[in-house]
Amino acid sequence: MTPEAKKRYDEKVARVEAAIALKEPDTVPMLVNTALFPMLNAGYTVAEVIYDTSLEKMIHAAVKYLEEFDPDSGVDIGYNYAGEGPMLELERPKNMRWAGMPGKIIDDNSIQQFIEFPTLLDDEFDEFFHDRTGWMLRKEVFRSSGLLEPFTKLFAGGRISARMLAAQIETPEFQQMLADLKKLNELNKAYRENVEKLNRTVYEMGYPVFGGGMAAVPFDSYSDGFRGTILSLQDLYDHTEEVEAYIEEAQEQMLQMIHMQGQRPGAKRKHVFMALHKGMDGFMGDEHYRKYYWRHLQQIIEAIIKEDMVPYIFCEGKYNSRLDCLREVTPGKVYYHFEDVDMAVAKQKLGDVACISGSFNTNLLQFGTPDQVRDEAKRLIDICAPGGGFIFNTGSALSHVKKENVEAMFETVRLYGKY
């Protein structure tokens, strides 16, 4: 890293850390979740980047974006599945569609699409709690992955002898699965090496990447991974004991995982990302929210803080009714990123407790004009910047947006956001 890049890196880290600590930095920091925008800005289709296993296209897109817009955080591999196309074809996930996949099911410039369905059925709770591994091998893998389907037949009959196992393994479908798993592992090792190349490139340019871990509220894991949105809501009434049993079990595991993340080299002050999928206004009543959601989220936030990391909480959906709960954390340690909230109320209720961010509508970047973008950016800065504790971010990630509007947004925050 050159001295110039080192200076840039240190300034950006200091700017972000000051905002999280509820202080006023030199200027309002900009941490914009980029999603597809760098790829499209570099002239690539999303499908091209997903199937470029070298990650050279992703690296070129990241460099171009950083050089043109100079955000306060670098670009990492993110959640766009860059370079993962061949691995996804081997895994054959049944709940996902991605740009460039065989059959061209979605557009080549579409973000990935997820299909929600339950993997845990109503009559399987007893098996789920008393024989989790057996349930996963017999039921879940068949429902979630085409690659792992042979496991279902392998364990379908309960007990299995060495000779029975040997015979099953010799079947063509099982041998194909083993070959595909080996190929998948080889691809993944090369992929990880290329991800490190991307990370080094961004670091050498003088851009910090703050991400350092992930966490999830147990109810989100229950809803997203096993029961789906509608059934998980019904379960609050029809399967109360099962919901409580799972989320308490998952909470213990989550707290252990956070501790392990905190022990990794370089973990201190890194951001642990949490997307709150089922905590938005209207999904649960206040009593249910506190009992099944906030209680665990609060514990997770404090556990992350205890490890000297930063809880980066992405509050998806509308979040106006949850702000009183979000106050109940250690002050000056938490970063709340809102998709849709009244930022004036959020500043009033959280301004002395947590750094706030977001609620800039990305539809304005796609369909609005540069002047409209400037006006909205100034409005948010006027509301949220005084006294510090504010990071500028869009409500959702950038994808199909106008470049001139992105330029107007960055320019406005840089000039108007100075303290």
HUBELUR-V123470 format. One record per residue. N is the residue number from 0. RES is the residue in one small letter. OMEGA is omega in degrees with one decimal (999 if undefined). Layout:
n:N res:RES omega:OMEGA
n:N res:RES omega:OMEGA
This chain:
n:0 res:m omega:179.6
n:1 res:t omega:176.7
n:2 res:p omega:178.3
n:3 res:e omega:179.5
n:4 res:a omega:178.7
n:5 res:k omega:178.0
n:6 res:k omega:178.6
n:7 res:r omega:-179.2
n:8 res:y omega:-177.3
n:9 res:d omega:179.2
n:10 res:e omega:-178.1
n:11 res:k omega:177.0
n:12 res:v omega:-179.2
n:13 res:a omega:-179.2
n:14 res:r omega:-178.5
n:15 res:v omega:-178.6
n:16 res:e omega:177.1
n:17 res:a omega:-179.5
n:18 res:a omega:-179.9
n:19 res:i omega:178.6
n:20 res:a omega:176.9
n:21 res:l omega:177.4
n:22 res:k omega:176.4
n:23 res:e omega:173.2
n:24 res:p omega:179.8
n:25 res:d omega:178.6
n:26 res:t omega:179.4
n:27 res:v omega:177.8
n:28 res:p omega:176.8
n:29 res:m omega:173.6
n:30 res:l omega:-174.3
n:31 res:v omega:175.8
n:32 res:n omega:-166.3
n:33 res:t omega:-178.7
n:34 res:a omega:-173.1
n:35 res:l omega:-169.1
n:36 res:f omega:180.0
n:37 res:p omega:179.1
n:38 res:m omega:-177.9
n:39 res:l omega:179.0
n:40 res:n omega:179.6
n:41 res:a omega:176.4
n:42 res:g omega:179.1
n:43 res:y omega:165.0
n:44 res:t omega:177.7
n:45 res:v omega:179.6
n:46 res:a omega:178.1
n:47 res:e omega:-176.5
n:48 res:v omega:179.5
n:49 res:i omega:-177.7
n:50 res:y omega:173.7
n:51 res:d omega:-174.3
n:52 res:t omega:176.7
n:53 res:s omega:-174.8
n:54 res:l omega:179.5
n:55 res:e omega:179.2
n:56 res:k omega:177.9
n:57 res:m omega:179.1
n:58 res:i omega:178.5
n:59 res:h omega:179.5
n:60 res:a omega:-179.8
n:61 res:a omega:-179.8
n:62 res:v omega:-179.6
n:63 res:k omega:179.9
n:64 res:y omega:-178.2
n:65 res:l omega:-179.6
n:66 res:e omega:-176.4
n:67 res:e omega:-170.1
n:68 res:f omega:176.4
n:69 res:d omega:176.9
n:70 res:p omega:179.6
n:71 res:d omega:173.7
n:72 res:s omega:179.4
n:73 res:g omega:178.6
n:74 res:v omega:173.8
n:75 res:d omega:-175.5
n:76 res:i omega:174.2
n:77 res:g omega:-176.2
n:78 res:y omega:-177.0
n:79 res:n omega:176.4
n:80 res:y omega:176.2
n:81 res:a omega:178.2
n:82 res:g omega:-172.8
n:83 res:e omega:-176.1
n:84 res:g omega:179.6
n:85 res:p omega:177.9
n:86 res:m omega:178.3
n:87 res:l omega:178.5
n:88 res:e omega:177.6
n:89 res:l omega:-178.0
n:90 res:e omega:-178.8
n:91 res:r omega:177.7
n:92 res:p omega:-176.1
n:93 res:k omega:-177.6
n:94 res:n omega:-173.2
n:95 res:m omega:171.5
n:96 res:r omega:-177.0
n:97 res:w omega:-178.7
n:98 res:a omega:178.4
n:99 res:g omega:-177.9
n:100 res:m omega:178.8
n:101 res:p omega:-179.2
n:102 res:g omega:178.1
n:103 res:k omega:-174.8
n:104 res:i omega:174.9
n:105 res:i omega:-175.8
n:106 res:d omega:-179.5
n:107 res:d omega:177.2
n:108 res:n omega:179.5
n:109 res:s omega:167.2
n:110 res:i omega:-178.3
n:111 res:q omega:-178.8
n:112 res:q omega:-179.8
n:113 res:f omega:-179.8
n:114 res:i omega:-176.4
n:115 res:e omega:173.0
n:116 res:f omega:-178.5
n:117 res:p omega:170.7
n:118 res:t omega:176.1
n:119 res:l omega:-176.0
n:120 res:l omega:-172.7
n:121 res:d omega:-175.3
n:122 res:d omega:-175.5
n:123 res:e omega:-176.3
n:124 res:f omega:-178.9
n:125 res:d omega:177.6
n:126 res:e omega:-179.1
n:127 res:f omega:-176.0
n:128 res:f omega:-175.2
n:129 res:h omega:178.7
n:130 res:d omega:-173.5
n:131 res:r omega:-178.5
n:132 res:t omega:178.4
n:133 res:g omega:178.4
n:134 res:w omega:-179.7
n:135 res:m omega:-177.3
n:136 res:l omega:-177.1
n:137 res:r omega:-170.7
n:138 res:k omega:-169.0
n:139 res:e omega:-175.5
n:140 res:v omega:178.3
n:141 res:f omega:-176.3
n:142 res:r omega:-172.4
n:143 res:s omega:-173.4
n:144 res:s omega:175.1
n:145 res:g omega:-179.2
n:146 res:l omega:-172.1
n:147 res:l omega:-178.5
n:148 res:e omega:-179.7
n:149 res:p omega:177.5
n:150 res:f omega:-177.1
n:151 res:t omega:178.8
n:152 res:k omega:-176.9
n:153 res:l omega:-175.0
n:154 res:f omega:-174.2
n:155 res:a omega:-173.6
n:156 res:g omega:-179.7
n:157 res:g omega:-179.3
n:158 res:r omega:-178.8
n:159 res:i omega:179.3
n:160 res:s omega:179.1
n:161 res:a omega:-179.3
n:162 res:r omega:177.5
n:163 res:m omega:178.9
n:164 res:l omega:179.7
n:165 res:a omega:179.7
n:166 res:a omega:179.6
n:167 res:q omega:-177.7
n:168 res:i omega:-178.4
n:169 res:e omega:-179.8
n:170 res:t omega:-178.7
n:171 res:p omega:-177.7
n:172 res:e omega:179.1
n:173 res:f omega:177.6
n:174 res:q omega:177.7
n:175 res:q omega:177.2
n:176 res:m omega:179.3
n:177 res:l omega:178.4
n:178 res:a omega:179.5
n:179 res:d omega:177.4
n:180 res:l omega:177.4
n:181 res:k omega:178.2
n:182 res:k omega:178.7
n:183 res:l omega:179.2
n:184 res:n omega:178.3
n:185 res:e omega:177.9
n:186 res:l omega:-177.3
n:187 res:n omega:177.6
n:188 res:k omega:177.6
n:189 res:a omega:178.4
n:190 res:y omega:-179.7
n:191 res:r omega:177.5
n:192 res:e omega:179.4
n:193 res:n omega:174.1
n:194 res:v omega:177.4
n:195 res:e omega:176.4
n:196 res:k omega:175.5
n:197 res:l omega:-178.9
n:198 res:n omega:179.4
n:199 res:r omega:-179.9
n:200 res:t omega:-179.1
n:201 res:v omega:179.2
n:202 res:y omega:-178.7
n:203 res:e omega:176.0
n:204 res:m omega:178.5
n:205 res:g omega:-179.9
n:206 res:y omega:178.7
n:207 res:p omega:169.8
n:208 res:v omega:-169.9
n:209 res:f omega:-177.5
n:210 res:g omega:-179.7
n:211 res:g omega:-178.7
n:212 res:g omega:178.4
n:213 res:m omega:176.0
n:214 res:a omega:-179.8
n:215 res:a omega:172.7
n:216 res:v omega:-177.1
n:217 res:p omega:179.5
n:218 res:f omega:175.8
n:219 res:d omega:178.1
n:220 res:s omega:178.9
n:221 res:y omega:-176.6
n:222 res:s omega:-176.8
n:223 res:d omega:-170.0
n:224 res:g omega:-171.7
n:225 res:f omega:-168.2
n:226 res:r omega:-176.3
n:227 res:g omega:-172.6
n:228 res:t omega:-173.5
n:229 res:i omega:-178.2
n:230 res:l omega:-179.8
n:231 res:s omega:176.2
n:232 res:l omega:177.4
n:233 res:q omega:-177.7
n:234 res:d omega:176.0
n:235 res:l omega:-179.6
n:236 res:y omega:-172.5
n:237 res:d omega:-178.5
n:238 res:h omega:-175.2
n:239 res:t omega:-177.1
n:240 res:e omega:-179.7
n:241 res:e omega:177.2
n:242 res:v omega:-178.1
n:243 res:e omega:179.8
n:244 res:a omega:-178.2
n:245 res:y omega:-173.2
n:246 res:i omega:175.9
n:247 res:e omega:176.3
n:248 res:e omega:-178.0
n:249 res:a omega:179.4
n:250 res:q omega:178.5
n:251 res:e omega:178.9
n:252 res:q omega:-179.8
n:253 res:m omega:-179.9
n:254 res:l omega:176.1
n:255 res:q omega:179.6
n:256 res:m omega:177.8
n:257 res:i omega:177.9
n:258 res:h omega:178.7
n:259 res:m omega:177.2
n:260 res:q omega:-178.7
n:261 res:g omega:-179.7
n:262 res:q omega:-179.5
n:263 res:r omega:176.0
n:264 res:p omega:178.4
n:265 res:g omega:-176.2
n:266 res:a omega:-174.4
n:267 res:k omega:179.5
n:268 res:r omega:173.8
n:269 res:k omega:-177.0
n:270 res:h omega:175.3
n:271 res:v omega:-172.4
n:272 res:f omega:173.7
n:273 res:m omega:172.6
n:274 res:a omega:-178.1
n:275 res:l omega:-173.1
n:276 res:h omega:-172.2
n:277 res:k omega:-179.2
n:278 res:g omega:-173.4
n:279 res:m omega:177.3
n:280 res:d omega:169.6
n:281 res:g omega:-179.9
n:282 res:f omega:175.9
n:283 res:m omega:169.3
n:284 res:g omega:-176.7
n:285 res:d omega:-177.9
n:286 res:e omega:177.8
n:287 res:h omega:-178.5
n:288 res:y omega:-180.0
n:289 res:r omega:-175.3
n:290 res:k omega:-171.7
n:291 res:y omega:-172.7
n:292 res:y omega:-173.4
n:293 res:w omega:-178.7
n:294 res:r omega:-179.7
n:295 res:h omega:177.9
n:296 res:l omega:179.1
n:297 res:q omega:178.4
n:298 res:q omega:179.8
n:299 res:i omega:177.9
n:300 res:i omega:-178.2
n:301 res:e omega:177.1
n:302 res:a omega:177.4
n:303 res:i omega:178.4
n:304 res:i omega:-179.8
n:305 res:k omega:179.0
n:306 res:e omega:-179.6
n:307 res:d omega:171.9
n:308 res:m omega:-175.9
n:309 res:v omega:172.8
n:310 res:p omega:177.1
n:311 res:y omega:-170.3
n:312 res:i omega:177.4
n:313 res:f omega:-176.4
n:314 res:c omega:-176.4
n:315 res:e omega:-178.9
n:316 res:g omega:177.3
n:317 res:k omega:-174.7
n:318 res:y omega:-176.5
n:319 res:n omega:-174.5
n:320 res:s omega:-175.3
n:321 res:r omega:-171.2
n:322 res:l omega:178.9
n:323 res:d omega:175.4
n:324 res:c omega:-175.8
n:325 res:l omega:175.9
n:326 res:r omega:-168.2
n:327 res:e omega:179.8
n:328 res:v omega:176.9
n:329 res:t omega:-176.3
n:330 res:p omega:173.0
n:331 res:g omega:-176.6
n:332 res:k omega:-169.3
n:333 res:v omega:178.2
n:334 res:y omega:177.5
n:335 res:y omega:177.0
n:336 res:h omega:-174.7
n:337 res:f omega:170.9
n:338 res:e omega:-175.1
n:339 res:d omega:178.7
n:340 res:v omega:171.0
n:341 res:d omega:-172.3
n:342 res:m omega:177.1
n:343 res:a omega:178.2
n:344 res:v omega:178.3
n:345 res:a omega:178.1
n:346 res:k omega:-179.4
n:347 res:q omega:-173.8
n:348 res:k omega:-173.3
n:349 res:l omega:-171.9
n:350 res:g omega:179.8
n:351 res:d omega:-175.6
n:352 res:v omega:-171.4
n:353 res:a omega:172.8
n:354 res:c omega:-180.0
n:355 res:i omega:-173.6
n:356 res:s omega:170.7
n:357 res:g omega:179.7
n:358 res:s omega:168.9
n:359 res:f omega:-172.8
n:360 res:n omega:-178.1
n:361 res:t omega:174.5
n:362 res:n omega:177.7
n:363 res:l omega:178.2
n:364 res:l omega:-179.7
n:365 res:q omega:-171.8
n:366 res:f omega:-176.1
n:367 res:g omega:178.1
n:368 res:t omega:177.0
n:369 res:p omega:179.6
n:370 res:d omega:177.6
n:371 res:q omega:177.8
n:372 res:v omega:179.5
n:373 res:r omega:-178.1
n:374 res:d omega:-178.7
n:375 res:e omega:177.7
n:376 res:a omega:179.1
n:377 res:k omega:-180.0
n:378 res:r omega:179.9
n:379 res:l omega:178.7
n:380 res:i omega:179.0
n:381 res:d omega:-177.9
n:382 res:i omega:-164.5
n:383 res:c omega:-172.2
n:384 res:a omega:-175.6
n:385 res:p omega:179.6
n:386 res:g omega:179.2
n:387 res:g omega:179.2
n:388 res:g omega:-178.6
n:389 res:f omega:171.7
n:390 res:i omega:-179.8
n:391 res:f omega:176.5
n:392 res:n omega:175.1
n:393 res:t omega:-179.4
n:394 res:g omega:176.3
n:395 res:s omega:-172.7
n:396 res:a omega:-179.8
n:397 res:l omega:175.1
n:398 res:s omega:-177.4
n:399 res:h omega:-177.5
n:400 res:v omega:-180.0
n:401 res:k omega:-178.3
n:402 res:k omega:-178.6
n:403 res:e omega:177.3
n:404 res:n omega:175.4
n:405 res:v omega:177.3
n:406 res:e omega:179.2
n:407 res:a omega:179.5
n:408 res:m omega:-179.9
n:409 res:f omega:-178.9
n:410 res:e omega:-178.1
n:411 res:t omega:-178.3
n:412 res:v omega:-179.7
n:413 res:r omega:-176.2
n:414 res:l omega:-174.6
n:415 res:y omega:-175.2
n:416 res:g omega:179.4
n:417 res:k omega:177.9
n:418 res:y omega:999
